[in-house]
Amino acid sequence: MSGLIIFGLLIALMLTGMPISIALGLTVLTFLFTLTQVPIESVALKLFTGIENFSIMAIPFFILAGNFLAHGGVARRMIAFTTSLVGHWPGGLGLAGVVACALFAAVSGSSVATVVAIGSIILPAMVAEGYPRRFGAGVITTSGALGILVPPSIILVLYGVSTNSSIGNLFLAGVMPGIVLSAMLATVTFVIAKRRGYPRMPRASWAERLRAFRESAWGLFLVVMVIGGIYAGIFTPTEAAATAAVYAFVIAVFVYRDLKLSDVPRVLLASANMSAMLLYIITNAVLFSFLMTSENIPQTMAAWLIAMNFSPLVFLLVVNIILLIAGNVMEPSSILLIMAPILFPIAVKLGIDPIHFGIIMAVNMEVGLCHPPVGLNLYVASGIAHMGISELTVAVLPWLLTMLAFLVLVTYWPALSLWLPRALGAM
């Protein structure tokens, strides 16, 4: 009954259009004041301790690094490099967009930043080359979602913090799924472009490819520095995020010189705004988790699901359905922070690997970014492409269906996520 009241109140507040962070906080305060004997002083304590976590510091640093890279010419150089490699294939600019999104995702950790940085450059170029606007928007909207799967991913950091899982292992586990999903999205792009006769770019010479690689190498090295530094034991994921932010600032301002020192305060303010929003959601989600735990809701749900004798395969199917439904009404960080503390203990009791479960949740969040009514990538891409949400929703369908097929693959093939961490001796 407590669970029904809590979730009913939360849904009712969300239906009013209230931001999810405030809805979470009001739900907790209303329930604590009226239906429990929990000391209200504990709210202030939980609000403080909710973000008193060293790993959470990685989030604002990765956001800052991504914003420096988005404004510092890294995206443009990555697009030039990927175009030199695949631009001569059918739908070459679309393929270059998929690869560029995957590369930029590996240095930004954010889907929205990936869509903005890559989409704002390559979408106008595709339209100028004769590609339909709907095709380009479909490619960028869905490929941009790689930002929360390919490491370093802010969503994976949140999952690690919420479940006390290794962020480093989560980053490693995201590599192979990220590569496979990129290949699947690129295949759909290639097939559609070839069937419809979309234009190709002239084949680049090896000298042009080498020059494009040299120009983009400063940005690409950030991937090696972050992932390599963590597993070489040089720094923790949080220290890697701070190092990435400093590195991104240096290459954007002093190496590429596409970002002026006078523009740095604007980037800092934008990063602070996004970080504050996420940290406020995290704080209220921690408070919400505290309320559910004090009411024994996760434990009751776990006992019920185990009593139902669900096999791990059926449980994962149920989880995917729940998360896909949640993706219709909430954005990824809110879904993860609310659902992970509930679902994670059940998954562990059923013998599902915590790292594999984190990747499943991240892929579900990817899908949620690409469909209405709250898919953030849709809204960002619609602004860049100057298209309505309904038109864009139809445009993304081939790639969205591919992402759903990939969700089934990553759910029931744990080796896809766990092979690399195990091969490197991290697990």
N, C-alpha and C positions, 0 to 999 in steps of 0.2 A: 504493500500500500504506500509506504514511504517513497519507493521508487517511482510509482505512478504519479504521485503528487509532485515530486521534484521534476521529473521530465515533462509532465503536463504544464507546470508553471513555466519552465524554460521555453517550451514550444509556444505557449501563449504570448510570452514577452517577445519572442522572436517574430511572431506573426504581426506584431504592431510595427515592425520595421526597426526595432531597437537594435543597435550594434550588439554582436554576440558577446563581446567582453562585458558590457554593462548588464546584459540579460543574465549572464552567469553570476555576476556579483549580486544582483538583486534577488535572484532565485535563492542563493545561499542565505542572504541576510533575512529574507522573508521567512524561510523555513526555520532558521535558527531562532528568530525572535518569537515565533508562534507555536512551533511544534516540537521543540527539543529542550533539553536542560543543559545543553552545551554552553559553557561560559562564553559570553560574547567577546571577552577579552582575547579569546583564542583567535578571533578573526584578524585582529591587528598583527598578532604573532605570525599567523600563516601568510598574511599578505607580505610580510617582510621576508620570511624564510623561503617563500615560494620562488624568489629569484636570487636567493643567497646560494648560488651554485656556480662553481668555477667554470663548468662546461657551458653554461648559458652565455657566458661572455663571448663565446665564439660567434654567436648570432649577429650582434651589431658589427663585429669586425668583418665577417663575411659580407654583410650588406654593404659596408663601406667600400670594401675591395671591389665588389660588383659594380657599384656606382662610379667609382673611379675608372674602371675599365670601360663601362658603357659610355662615358663621356670623353674617354681619352684616346679614341681612335683604334682601340684593339679590335672591336667588332668589324670595322671597315677592312682592316688588314686580314682578319680571318676569312672574311667573305672573298677577298681577292685571292687568297691562297686556295680555298676550296673550289672556287670557280676555275682556277688554273688546272685543277686536278680532274674535275668531272664536268666542267661546263660544256664540253663537246659531245656529251651523251644526250640522248633524247630527254627533254626537260631539264637541261643542264643547270639552269639557274635555280630551279626547284630543288634539285639534288644538292647543289652548293648550299642552299638555305638549310636543308636538313643537317648536313655535315657541320656547317658553321654554327647552328644551334647546339649541336652536341659538343663542339669544342668550347663555345662560350659558356655553356652550362657547366663545363668542367673547371671554369675559373670564376664563375659568379655565384653559383649555389641557389639562384633564384629563377623561377620560371618567368615571372613578370619582367624582370630585368632582361632576360634572354629575348623575349618577344619584342620588347621595346628596342633593344640595341640592334638585333639582327633584322627585325621586321621593318623598322623605319628606314633602313638602307636598302634592303634587297627587294621589298615589295614595289617601290617606285621603279626600280630597275627592271623588274619582271614585266610590269605593265608597259614600260617603254619599249621592251623587246617584243611585245605582242602577246604575252601570256594573259589569259583571262584573269581578272582581279580575284574572282572567287577561287581559282586554283591556287594562286599565290597565298591568299589569306588562309586557305585550308592547310597548306603546308606549314606556314609559320605558326599558326595557332597551336597545332598539335605537336610540332617539333619543339616548340618553346617549352612544353611541359617536361622535357628532359631535364630541365633545371632542378627539379626536386628528386631526381633519381641518380643522375650522374654526380659523383662526388666532386667537390665538397657540397653537400646538400643541406640547406637549413632545416628541411623537414626531417632528415635523418638525425640531425643534431637534437631536434626536439624529441624525437622518439627515444634516442639514447638517454636523454635527461629524464624523460617520463618513466622509463622502465629500468634505469640503471644498467643499460646494455653498453657494450663497448662501441664508442663512436668510430674509432679507428676500424674495427671489424665491419661496421655498417658501411663505411666508405668503401672498403675493399669489396664488400658484397654487392655494391651498386655498380661496379665497373662492367662486369659481363652482361647483366640485364640491360644496362645502358647501351652497350654496343649492339646487342641483339635487337632491341627496340629501334635503335637508329637505323639498322639495316632493314627492318621490316617497313618502317615509314618510308625509307628511300626506295624500296622495291615498289610500294604502292605508287609513289610519285613517278617512278620510271615507267611503270605499266600504263598509267593514265596518260602521261605525256606522249608515249609512243603510239598508243591507239588514236589519240586525237591530233597527232602531228604537230605538237608544239615545237617551237624553234630551238635550235642548238646554238651554242657559242662556237667561234673558231677554236680549233685545237691549239692549246698553248704549247710553246716549245719548252724543252727541259730547262733552258736558261731562264725563261720567264717563271717557270715553277720554282726554281731555286731562289730567284730573286724574291718572289712572293713569300716563300718560306722564311727567308732571312728577315723580311720585314715583319712577319707575324711571330717570329721566334720568341721575342721578349714576352709576349702574352702567353704563348704555349708553355714556356718554361715554368709559369706559375703552377701548372698542374703537377709537373715533376717535383717542384719545390714543396708543395703542400703534401701530396701523397707520399713522396719519397722521404720527406723530412720526418713525417709521423712514424713510418715503419723502419727508418734508420735509427730511431730513438733520439733524434736531434731535438724534437719538441713535441708537445702534446697537441691534440686538435685545436685547443683554444689558443695556444701559442702560435700554431700554424696559421690560424685566422688573423691574429694580430700581425704576424710577419707578412701575410698576403696583403693586408691593407696598406702597410708601409711600402711594400714592393709595387703595388698597383699605383700608389701615389707617385712614386719616383718615375716609373716608366711613362705614366700619363703626362706628367708635368715636365720632366727633364730629359726623357729619352725621345718619346714621340712628339712632345711639345704641342699636342692637340688640345690640352687643357691649360688655360692660363691660371696663374696664381690667384688672380682676382676672381676666378670662378670656383676656387676651392671652397670658400664659405657656403656657396649655394649647394655644392655636393654634400658637404658636411651636414647642412640643415636637412636636406632630403633624406639622408641616411638616418639622422636622428629621429625624424618623423616616423619613418618606417620601423625603426628599432623600438621606439616608444610604443607604437601600436602593438607590435608583437609581444613585447614584454608585459604590456598591460593585459593582453589576452592570456599569456602564460600565468600571470599572477592570479587572475580570477579563475582560471582553469584548475590551478593547484588548490584554491579554496573550494572549488566544486568537488574535486576529488576527495578532499578532506571530509566534506559533508557526506559523500556517498560511502566512504570508508567507515565513518562514525555510525552510519545507519546500516552497516553490513550489507550494502547492496551488491558490490562486486562478489563478495563471498556467497551470497544467496544465489546470484545468477550462475556462478561457477558450479555450485552444488546442484542446481536445477539442470544445467546442461549436461553435467556428468551423469546425473540420474536418468537423463533421457537416453543415455548410452550412445551419444553421437560419436561416430568414428572421427578421427582427425580430418578425413576427406570431406565429410558432411559438415563438420564445424567450419572448415575453411570456406565452403560454399556459403554458409550462413553469414560468415563474417563479410565476404565480398558483397553479398546482397545488402547487408546493413550499411556498409560503407558507401556503396553506390547510391543508396537512397539518401544517406546523410549528405552526399555531395550535391544534392539538389537544393539544399537549404543552408549549408554552411561552407565556409572556405576551409582550405586544407589544415592550417595550423589549429583551428578550433576543433575540427573533427578529431584530429590526432590526439590533442591534449585531453579531450573528453573521453574518447573511446579506448585509447591505449591502456590506461590504468584498469579499465573494466575487462577488456578482452585478453590482455597479456597474461594474467595469472591462469586463465582457463587454457590458453594455448600451451603454456608451460606444463600444466598438469596432463594435457593430452599428448605430451612428448614432441610438440612442434618446436623446432629450433627458434630461439628468440631473434636471431639475426635474420633468418629467413622470413619470419613473421613481420619484421620491420620493413623488409623490401616489399612484401605483399601490400602492406598498408600504404607505402609510398606510391606504388603503382596505382592503387585505388585513388589516391589523391590526384595523381596525374590525370586520370580519366575525368574526375570531378572538375578540373580546371577548364575542360574543353566542351562542356555542355551547359545549357541554361538550367535554372535561371540565375545562378550565382557564379558561373564559370569565369574566373578573373581573366584568363587568357582570351576568352571571347570578347570581353569588353575592351581590353587593351587593343586587340587586333582590329576590332570594329572601328576604333578611333583612328588607327593607322591606315586602314584600308578604305575608310569612309563608307562602310557598309552597315546595314541594319543587323541586329542580332538574329532575327529569324532567317535572313538570307545567309548569314555566316554559319548558322547552325546546320543548314542544309549543305553548305560548302565543305564542312569538316567531316561529314559522315563517312566517307571511305577510310580516312585515317583514324577516326574515332572507333570504327568497327575493328580496325587492325589493332588498336590499343586494347580493346576488350578481348580479342583473341590472345594477345600477349599476356593479359592478366591471367587467363586460364593457364597459359604455359608456365608462367613464373610461379603460380600458386601450386601446381601439382608436379613441378620438376624442381625440387629444392636444390639439386646440384648446380643449377644455373646460377643461383645466388651464392652458394657455399663453396663452390669449387676453388675459387681464387683465394679466399681466406685460408682454406685448408692447405692448398698447395704451397702457400707462403709460410705455413706453420703458425698462423695467427690464431687458429682455433684447435 
